[in-house]
Amino acid sequence: MIPAGGLGTRFLPATKAVPKEMLPVVDKPLIQYAVEEARAAGIDSFVFVTARGKAVLEDHFDHATALDELLAADGKEDLRRAAAATALSAGMVAHVRQPAPLGLGHAVWCARHVVGATPFAVLLPDDLVLSEQPCIGQLLDAHREHGGNVVAVMDVPRADTGRYGVLDVAADDGRLASVQGLVEKPAPADAPSTLAIVGRYVLDPSVMAALDAQEPGAGGEIQLTDAMARTVGDVPFHGLRFEGRRFDCGDKLGFLEANIACALARPEMAAAARDILARFA
Ligand code: G1P
C-alpha cells in the first residue's frame, strides 16, 4: 500500500497543482521510487490511497498508448521503454480515496476492504531509500522469519524524536529490536528510545482492525503508530535496522539531497554531476 493523500504544503508553491509525489528526483517522480522498490521485492499488487487533486498518479502508472505509438514511430526506443516501464498491468493496482486528511492511520484504514485480512506492506513515498536489497524486501524477509509486525528503523539524534514514530525497545541485538511499545512524535525528553520508524512497514492484519477505533492521537490525527502500539503483546513486533540510506523527501533539503544522491548513483551522469557539485562546493 502506498499512502499518497497528503497535501504537500511544505513544498508550496510547487505542490499547488502538482501532487508532491509527482515531484521529480532526477527524472522519475518520487512515488515511482517506492513502486520500483516494492516491485523489486516481489510485490505485485498495489493500493494507492489518494485524494482530490491526485488523479495524475493514476495516469502515471497507466499505459499511455498514444505516447507509446509516437515514440515508436520516432524510433525513440529508450524513451519509449522508460515511459512504458512505469505502467502497472491490468489488475495490479487499485486506487482508494481518502476523503479528508485525517492522518496516516486513517489513510491506511481507507484501504481496509481492498487489503482484506492478510499481512500487508506500507511504503511512504516521502521516504526514499537507496539500498542493495530493496528496504521493503529486507522487512519481508524478517517478517517471513518472525511474523507479526516489522517496521524499518534507524537511530536518530534525540533532538529529532519529535519528527518520528519511536520504539520502546524490549531487546536489541543491534540489527533487530523487539518492540514493547511505540510513541508517535515524542518530545526528546519523553522518547522511550532514539530508534525511529522510517516509512516502510510489513503489518499484521490486526493493525487494520485496531484502526477501526478511529481514535485521534498526536497532532489530532489518526496515527498508524497508535494502531500498531495496540497490537503489542498480541503479535510479534520488531524494528529492523535496514541496510541502506534513507532520504527524507518530505523536507526540502532532504529532497535536494535525494536528487544529488540519485544523480551520483546513475553511471551516465555521475561524473558530470560531480563536476557541477565541485563548482558549487
Ligand atoms: C510518518 C509516521 C511516523 C514515521 C514517519 C517516517 O510521519 O507517522 O511514525 O516515523 O512517517 O517518515 P510523517 O513524516 O508523515 O509526519
Boltz pocket constraint, residues with backbone or C-beta under 6 A from the ligand:
constraints:
  - pocket:
      binder: B
      contacts: [[A, 104], [A, 124], [A, 126], [A, 127], [A, 163], [A, 164], [A, 165], [A, 166], [A, 184], [A, 185], [A, 196], [A, 197], [A, 198], [A, 199], [A, 223], [A, 224], [A, 225], [A, 250]]
      max_distance: 6.0
